Amino acid sequence: MEILNARDEKLSLEYPCDWSYKLIASEVEALKQAIRDVIDEREHKLSHSKNSKGGKYVSMNLDMLVHNEDDRNFIYEALKAHQNIKMVL
C-alpha cells in the first residue's frame, strides 16, 4: 500500500503494522467510550496528547496493530463517524 504525503512522496506500508490515530473529543471518558464502541476488545494503547488552551477539547493518541488497509481505513472512518469524536487525524 502506498500513501501520498504532503510532498507527494509515496509512503510504503507493510501489513500488519502499528498505526497511530490522533483523536480529539470533548472529554476523556467520551473518547474512551467511542474507542470501546469501535474497536471493542482489540489490543491498543491510549495515551494523552494535549488539552486545548481553553480546556474545551482533549486529544489522545490511539496506537494499535492494523492488519491491512481496509482494517486501517475502517477504524478511521468508524472513529470519525462516532458521535463522541470531534476529529480524527
Secondary structure, DSSP 8 states (H G I E B T S, - for coil): -EEE-TTS-EEE--SSEEEEEEEEES-HHHHHHHHHHHHTT--EEEEEEEE-TTSS-EEEEEEEEE-SHHHHHHHHHHHHHSTTEEEE-
